Amino acid sequence: MIIILFVLIYVDDILITGNSQTAIQLLIASLSQHFGLKNLGRLHYFLGVEAHWTTDGGLHLSQTKYIIDLLQKTNMGFSKPQPAPMLSTS
């Protein structure tokens, strides 16, 4: 079996995933010997992307929270939705 690990790093945020839970745990243990790590458990939010786990183990990614925060920041929280692409009026 080929073991695949993905290590996503952004400043001080790290996301580790792969096809072997044992290999993931060994990598985390190895990194912990050199760096202070805090294991936050299963992914819920990373770099503006929300992760929602389904009952069958699937993963649904969305940016709903990011978009809502962006609309609030730009004072557009009460804007009316518009289908995309917009209909041409000319």
N, C-alpha and C positions, 0 to 999 in steps of 0.2 A: 504494500500500500504506500502510495506517495503521500507524504504529509505536506499540507499547504498551510502556511500561516501568513496572515496579513497584519501588518503593524502600521497603523495610521497615526501620525504625530503632527500636532499643531501646537506650537509653543510648549505649554505644559499639560496639554490634554493628549492622552494616548488611548487608542482603541485597538484592541488585539482580538482577532477572530481567526478561525480556521476550521479545518475538518477533523481535528483531533483535540479533544478536551484535555487529554494528558499532555500533549505537546504545548498547549496554551498554558497550562499550570506550570510546567517546567520552565517555560520562558519567563513567566511572571516571577517565579521563585528566583531565577537567575538575575533578572533585573532588580529585584528587591535587595539583593546582596550589594548592589552598587548605588542604588538610588532609593530615595524615600518614595514609596508608592502608596496610594490609597485605592483599594479595589472598591469601586462603586457598584459592582454586581452587573446585572444584565443591563444592556443598553436601553436608555429611555430618550436621551437627547444628546446630540453631538453636532457642533458647528452649525446650529440653526436648523437641524433636521431632527424631527421627532420620529421615534421608532415605536411602533405598536405591534406587539406580538399577537398572533392569532392562536386559537386553541389547538390547531394542528401543527404548531411550531413554525409557521410562516412569519414573515416580517413585512409590515406595511410601513413605508416611509412617507412622511409628509412635511410640509413647511407651514402648516396652519399657524402655529404660535409665532413663527418668525414674521409672517405676513401681517398678523394682527398687531404685533409689536411695531412693525414698520408703519402701518396705517395710523396707529396711535401717536407715534413719534412725529409724523408729518401732519397731524391734525386732520386726517382723512378717515377717521374711524367711523364716521356716520355717512360716508359716501354710498351712493346707490350702486349696486352691482351692474356690470355691463357685460353681455356675452362677447366672447372673443372668437374669431376676429370681428371687429365692429362692422356693421352693415354700412355700405356706401350710400351716402345721401345725394350724391351728384348725378 
